Amino acid sequence: MQNGGAAAAVQAATPEQVWQMVQTLNGQGSTQEQRRAADKWLQDYRRTPGAWATLDQLLRTEGLDETGKFFAAQSLKTKVSKDMH
């Protein structure tokens, strides 16, 4: 995928895609390369305007474990401090 395509994919991420990347980042079965790729993807995703709504949806997902809720809450906190100043 070219850079523009990658950026578009991150911009249009669903809560499920975000959660999958969080699981890859924190998963014991993930390789170092997979973790690095997931970390970069999540960092890029957090910078998108669409992350506001998706993170809110993720945070409100019933049955989401503490890791998912923490990621969503921390990401929203980061967006407030960086996007609002």
PASEKOL-988035 format. One record per residue: residue number from 1; x, y, z of N, C-alpha, C in turn; residue in one letter. Coordinates in pm, whole numbers, always signed. Example, Ala and Ser with C-alpha at 12.3 -4.5 7.8 and 13.67 -1.06 7.14 Angstrom:
REM PASEKOL-988035
r nr:1 n.east:+1319 n.north:-569 n.up:+780 ca.east:+1230 ca.north:-450 ca.up:+780 c.east:+1320 c.north:-330 c.up:+780 rest:A $
r nr:2 n.east:+1285 n.north:-225 n.up:+708 ca.east:+1367 ca.north:-106 ca.up:+714 c.east:+1290 c.north:+3 c.up:+787 rest:S $
REM end
This chain:
REM PASEKOL-988035
r nr:1 n.east:+84 n.north:-118 n.up:+0 ca.east:+0 ca.north:+0 ca.up:+0 c.east:+89 c.north:+124 c.up:+0 rest:M $
r nr:2 n.east:+58 n.north:+219 n.up:-84 ca.east:+136 ca.north:+341 ca.up:-90 c.east:+104 c.north:+428 c.up:+30 rest:Q $
r nr:3 n.east:+190 n.north:+527 n.up:+53 ca.east:+171 ca.north:+615 ca.up:+169 c.east:+33 c.north:+677 c.up:+175 rest:N $
r nr:4 n.east:-18 n.north:+727 n.up:+63 ca.east:-150 ca.north:+788 ca.up:+62 c.east:-258 c.north:+688 c.up:+96 rest:G $
r nr:5 n.east:-244 n.north:+565 n.up:+47 ca.east:-339 ca.north:+460 ca.up:+78 c.east:-335 c.north:+422 c.up:+224 rest:G $
r nr:6 n.east:-216 n.north:+416 n.up:+281 ca.east:-201 ca.north:+384 ca.up:+423 c.east:-265 c.north:+493 c.up:+508 rest:A $
r nr:7 n.east:-243 n.north:+617 n.up:+471 ca.east:-301 ca.north:+728 ca.up:+547 c.east:-453 c.north:+724 c.up:+539 rest:A $
r nr:8 n.east:-507 n.north:+692 n.up:+423 ca.east:-652 ca.north:+683 ca.up:+408 c.east:-709 c.north:+569 c.up:+491 rest:A $
r nr:9 n.east:-638 n.north:+457 n.up:+496 ca.east:-684 ca.north:+342 ca.up:+574 c.east:-687 c.north:+376 c.up:+722 rest:A $
r nr:10 n.east:-586 n.north:+445 n.up:+770 ca.east:-581 ca.north:+486 ca.up:+911 c.east:-694 c.north:+585 c.up:+939 rest:V $
r nr:11 n.east:-715 n.north:+679 n.up:+849 ca.east:-819 ca.north:+781 ca.up:+867 c.east:-958 c.north:+719 c.up:+878 rest:Q $
r nr:12 n.east:-983 n.north:+613 n.up:+803 ca.east:-1116 ca.north:+552 ca.up:+798 c.east:-1129 c.north:+430 c.up:+888 rest:A $
r nr:13 n.east:-1047 n.north:+420 n.up:+990 ca.east:-1045 ca.north:+303 ca.up:+1077 c.east:-1175 c.north:+287 c.up:+1155 rest:A $
r nr:14 n.east:-1215 n.north:+162 n.up:+1173 ca.east:-1332 ca.north:+130 ca.up:+1254 c.east:-1286 c.north:+98 c.up:+1397 rest:T $
r nr:15 n.east:-1378 n.north:+100 n.up:+1494 ca.east:-1340 ca.north:+61 ca.up:+1630 c.east:-1280 c.north:-81 c.up:+1633 rest:P $
r nr:16 n.east:-1333 n.north:-170 n.up:+1549 ca.east:-1282 ca.north:-307 ca.up:+1546 c.east:-1137 c.north:-311 c.up:+1498 rest:E $
r nr:17 n.east:-1105 n.north:-231 n.up:+1395 ca.east:-968 ca.north:-227 ca.up:+1345 c.east:-872 c.north:-170 c.up:+1450 rest:Q $
r nr:18 n.east:-917 n.north:-68 n.up:+1519 ca.east:-834 ca.north:-8 ca.up:+1624 c.east:-809 c.north:-111 c.up:+1734 rest:V $
r nr:19 n.east:-914 n.north:-179 n.up:+1777 ca.east:-901 ca.north:-279 ca.up:+1882 c.east:-807 c.north:-392 c.up:+1838 rest:W $
r nr:20 n.east:-816 n.north:-432 n.up:+1712 ca.east:-727 ca.north:-536 ca.up:+1661 c.east:-581 c.north:-491 c.up:+1670 rest:Q $
r nr:21 n.east:-554 n.north:-366 n.up:+1639 ca.east:-417 ca.north:-314 ca.up:+1647 c.east:-370 c.north:-307 c.up:+1793 rest:M $
r nr:22 n.east:-459 n.north:-270 n.up:+1884 ca.east:-424 ca.north:-267 ca.up:+2026 c.east:-389 c.north:-408 c.up:+2073 rest:V $
r nr:23 n.east:-468 n.north:-505 n.up:+2030 ca.east:-439 ca.north:-643 ca.up:+2068 c.east:-307 c.north:-691 c.up:+2009 rest:Q $
r nr:24 n.east:-277 n.north:-652 n.up:+1886 ca.east:-149 ca.north:-688 ca.up:+1825 c.east:-34 c.north:-626 c.up:+1903 rest:T $
r nr:25 n.east:-49 n.north:-500 n.up:+1940 ca.east:+55 ca.north:-431 ca.up:+2015 c.east:+81 c.north:-498 c.up:+2149 rest:L $
r nr:26 n.east:-23 n.north:-542 n.up:+2215 ca.east:-11 ca.north:-599 ca.up:+2349 c.east:-10 c.north:-751 c.up:+2352 rest:N $
r nr:27 n.east:-29 n.north:-814 n.up:+2237 ca.east:-41 ca.north:-959 ca.up:+2233 c.east:+89 c.north:-1034 c.up:+2252 rest:G $
r nr:28 n.east:+82 n.north:-1141 n.up:+2327 ca.east:+201 ca.north:-1223 ca.up:+2349 c.east:+239 c.north:-1300 c.up:+2223 rest:Q $
r nr:29 n.east:+144 n.north:-1326 n.up:+2135 ca.east:+174 ca.north:-1400 ca.up:+2013 c.east:+225 c.north:-1313 c.up:+1900 rest:G $
r nr:30 n.east:+238 n.north:-1184 n.up:+1922 ca.east:+283 ca.north:-1091 ca.up:+1818 c.east:+435 c.north:-1086 c.up:+1813 rest:S $
r nr:31 n.east:+486 n.north:-1076 n.up:+1692 ca.east:+631 ca.north:-1060 ca.up:+1675 c.east:+668 c.north:-914 c.up:+1701 rest:T $
r nr:32 n.east:+796 n.north:-891 n.up:+1718 ca.east:+846 ca.north:-755 ca.up:+1739 c.east:+809 c.north:-666 c.up:+1620 rest:Q $
r nr:33 n.east:+819 n.north:-721 n.up:+1501 ca.east:+786 ca.north:-645 ca.up:+1380 c.east:+637 c.north:-610 c.up:+1377 rest:E $
r nr:34 n.east:+552 n.north:-705 n.up:+1415 ca.east:+408 ca.north:-678 ca.up:+1420 c.east:+376 c.north:-572 c.up:+1525 rest:Q $
r nr:35 n.east:+443 n.north:-579 n.up:+1638 ca.east:+420 ca.north:-478 ca.up:+1743 c.east:+462 c.north:-340 c.up:+1697 rest:R $
r nr:36 n.east:+577 n.north:-332 n.up:+1631 ca.east:+625 ca.north:-202 ca.up:+1580 c.east:+526 c.north:-144 c.up:+1478 rest:R $
r nr:37 n.east:+479 n.north:-230 n.up:+1388 ca.east:+384 ca.north:-185 ca.up:+1286 c.east:+252 c.north:-140 c.up:+1351 rest:A $
r nr:38 n.east:+204 n.north:-214 n.up:+1449 ca.east:+80 ca.north:-177 ca.up:+1518 c.east:+98 c.north:-47 c.up:+1594 rest:A $
r nr:39 n.east:+212 n.north:-29 n.up:+1659 ca.east:+239 ca.north:+93 ca.up:+1734 c.east:+241 c.north:+214 c.up:+1640 rest:D $
r nr:40 n.east:+307 n.north:+201 n.up:+1526 ca.east:+311 ca.north:+312 ca.up:+1430 c.east:+171 c.north:+342 c.up:+1378 rest:K $
r nr:41 n.east:+95 n.north:+236 n.up:+1345 ca.east:-40 ca.north:+255 ca.up:+1294 c.east:-125 c.north:+328 c.up:+1397 rest:W $
r nr:42 n.east:-117 n.north:+285 n.up:+1523 ca.east:-196 ca.north:+348 ca.up:+1629 c.east:-154 c.north:+493 c.up:+1653 rest:L $
r nr:43 n.east:-25 n.north:+520 n.up:+1646 ca.east:+21 ca.north:+659 ca.up:+1662 c.east:-32 c.north:+746 c.up:+1549 rest:Q $
r nr:44 n.east:-27 n.north:+695 n.up:+1426 ca.east:-81 ca.north:+770 ca.up:+1311 c.east:-231 c.north:+789 c.up:+1326 rest:D $
r nr:45 n.east:-299 n.north:+684 n.up:+1368 ca.east:-444 ca.north:+689 ca.up:+1385 c.east:-484 c.north:+794 c.up:+1488 rest:Y $
r nr:46 n.east:-413 n.north:+800 n.up:+1598 ca.east:-448 ca.north:+896 ca.up:+1704 c.east:-444 c.north:+1040 c.up:+1655 rest:R $
r nr:47 n.east:-370 n.north:+1067 n.up:+1551 ca.east:-356 ca.north:+1203 ca.up:+1499 c.east:-468 c.north:+1241 c.up:+1403 rest:R $
r nr:48 n.east:-552 n.north:+1146 n.up:+1365 ca.east:-656 ca.north:+1176 ca.up:+1266 c.east:-778 c.north:+1241 c.up:+1331 rest:T $
r nr:49 n.east:-846 n.north:+1327 n.up:+1256 ca.east:-969 ca.north:+1386 ca.up:+1309 c.east:-1076 c.north:+1281 c.up:+1339 rest:P $
r nr:50 n.east:-1081 n.north:+1175 n.up:+1260 ca.east:-1181 ca.north:+1071 ca.up:+1280 c.east:-1162 c.north:+991 c.up:+1407 rest:G $
r nr:51 n.east:-1044 n.north:+1001 n.up:+1468 ca.east:-1017 ca.north:+925 ca.up:+1590 c.east:-1109 c.north:+966 c.up:+1704 rest:A $
r nr:52 n.east:-1154 n.north:+1091 n.up:+1706 ca.east:-1243 ca.north:+1135 ca.up:+1813 c.east:-1364 c.north:+1043 c.up:+1824 rest:W $
r nr:53 n.east:-1436 n.north:+1026 n.up:+1715 ca.east:-1560 ca.north:+948 ca.up:+1716 c.east:-1531 c.north:+799 c.up:+1737 rest:A $
r nr:54 n.east:-1428 n.north:+750 n.up:+1671 ca.east:-1397 ca.north:+607 ca.up:+1681 c.east:-1353 c.north:+571 c.up:+1822 rest:T $
r nr:55 n.east:-1271 n.north:+654 n.up:+1883 ca.east:-1227 ca.north:+627 ca.up:+2021 c.east:-1345 c.north:+633 c.up:+2117 rest:L $
r nr:56 n.east:-1436 n.north:+727 n.up:+2094 ca.east:-1556 ca.north:+734 ca.up:+2178 c.east:-1638 c.north:+607 c.up:+2164 rest:D $
r nr:57 n.east:-1656 n.north:+559 n.up:+2042 ca.east:-1728 ca.north:+434 ca.up:+2019 c.east:-1658 c.north:+317 c.up:+2089 rest:Q $
r nr:58 n.east:-1528 n.north:+312 n.up:+2076 ca.east:-1451 ca.north:+204 ca.up:+2138 c.east:-1467 c.north:+208 c.up:+2290 rest:L $
r nr:59 n.east:-1460 n.north:+326 n.up:+2347 ca.east:-1474 ca.north:+341 ca.up:+2492 c.east:-1611 c.north:+296 c.up:+2540 rest:L $
r nr:60 n.east:-1713 n.north:+314 n.up:+2459 ca.east:-1850 ca.north:+278 ca.up:+2496 c.east:-1887 c.north:+133 c.up:+2461 rest:R $
r nr:61 n.east:-1793 n.north:+58 n.up:+2404 ca.east:-1821 ca.north:-79 ca.up:+2363 c.east:-1841 c.north:-168 c.up:+2485 rest:T $
r nr:62 n.east:-1956 n.north:-232 n.up:+2491 ca.east:-1984 ca.north:-323 ca.up:+2603 c.east:-1892 c.north:-443 c.up:+2594 rest:E $
r nr:63 n.east:-1842 n.north:-486 n.up:+2708 ca.east:-1758 ca.north:-605 ca.up:+2714 c.east:-1612 c.north:-580 c.up:+2679 rest:G $
r nr:64 n.east:-1577 n.north:-457 n.up:+2644 ca.east:-1438 ca.north:-426 ca.up:+2614 c.east:-1357 c.north:-436 c.up:+2743 rest:L $
r nr:65 n.east:-1244 n.north:-502 n.up:+2738 ca.east:-1165 ca.north:-520 ca.up:+2860 c.east:-1093 c.north:-392 c.up:+2900 rest:D $
r nr:66 n.east:-1026 n.north:-398 n.up:+3013 ca.east:-959 ca.north:-280 ca.up:+3068 c.east:-853 c.north:-225 c.up:+2975 rest:E $
r nr:67 n.east:-783 n.north:-312 n.up:+2903 ca.east:-680 ca.north:-267 ca.up:+2810 c.east:-740 c.north:-179 c.up:+2701 rest:T $
r nr:68 n.east:-851 n.north:-222 n.up:+2647 ca.east:-918 ca.north:-144 ca.up:+2543 c.east:-972 c.north:-13 c.up:+2593 rest:G $
r nr:69 n.east:-1034 n.north:-16 n.up:+2709 ca.east:-1087 ca.north:+107 ca.up:+2768 c.east:-975 c.north:+205 c.up:+2804 rest:K $
r nr:70 n.east:-865 n.north:+152 n.up:+2857 ca.east:-752 ca.north:+237 ca.up:+2890 c.east:-694 c.north:+301 c.up:+2765 rest:F $
r nr:71 n.east:-676 n.north:+221 n.up:+2659 ca.east:-623 ca.north:+276 ca.up:+2534 c.east:-711 c.north:+389 c.up:+2483 rest:F $
r nr:72 n.east:-843 n.north:+364 n.up:+2477 ca.east:-934 ca.north:+466 ca.up:+2426 c.east:-932 c.north:+591 c.up:+2512 rest:A $
r nr:73 n.east:-937 n.north:+575 n.up:+2643 ca.east:-938 ca.north:+690 ca.up:+2734 c.east:-807 c.north:+768 c.up:+2726 rest:A $
r nr:74 n.east:-696 n.north:+697 n.up:+2725 ca.east:-566 ca.north:+763 ca.up:+2718 c.east:-549 c.north:+836 c.up:+2584 rest:Q $
r nr:75 n.east:-597 n.north:+774 n.up:+2478 ca.east:-587 ca.north:+837 ca.up:+2346 c.east:-672 c.north:+963 c.up:+2340 rest:S $
r nr:76 n.east:-793 n.north:+959 n.up:+2397 ca.east:-876 ca.north:+1079 ca.up:+2401 c.east:-812 c.north:+1188 c.up:+2485 rest:L $
r nr:77 n.east:-753 n.north:+1150 n.up:+2597 ca.east:-683 ca.north:+1248 ca.up:+2681 c.east:-569 c.north:+1315 c.up:+2603 rest:K $
r nr:78 n.east:-495 n.north:+1234 n.up:+2530 ca.east:-384 ca.north:+1287 ca.up:+2449 c.east:-438 c.north:+1381 c.up:+2341 rest:T $
r nr:79 n.east:-548 n.north:+1343 n.up:+2276 ca.east:-606 ca.north:+1428 ca.up:+2173 c.east:-653 c.north:+1561 c.up:+2232 rest:K $
r nr:80 n.east:-712 n.north:+1558 n.up:+2350 ca.east:-756 ca.north:+1683 ca.up:+2413 c.east:-637 c.north:+1775 c.up:+2437 rest:V $
r nr:81 n.east:-531 n.north:+1719 n.up:+2491 ca.east:-415 ca.north:+1803 ca.up:+2524 c.east:-340 c.north:+1851 c.up:+2399 rest:S $
r nr:82 n.east:-339 n.north:+1773 n.up:+2293 ca.east:-263 ca.north:+1813 ca.up:+2174 c.east:-349 c.north:+1884 c.up:+2070 rest:K $
r nr:83 n.east:-472 n.north:+1840 n.up:+2050 ca.east:-556 ca.north:+1897 ca.up:+1946 c.east:-624 c.north:+2026 c.up:+1990 rest:D $
r nr:84 n.east:-639 n.north:+2045 n.up:+2119 ca.east:-711 ca.north:+2163 ca.up:+2168 c.east:-618 c.north:+2281 c.up:+2201 rest:M $
r nr:85 n.east:-489 n.north:+2259 n.up:+2193 ca.east:-395 ca.north:+2368 ca.up:+2227 c.east:-322 c.north:+2417 c.up:+2106 rest:H $
REM end
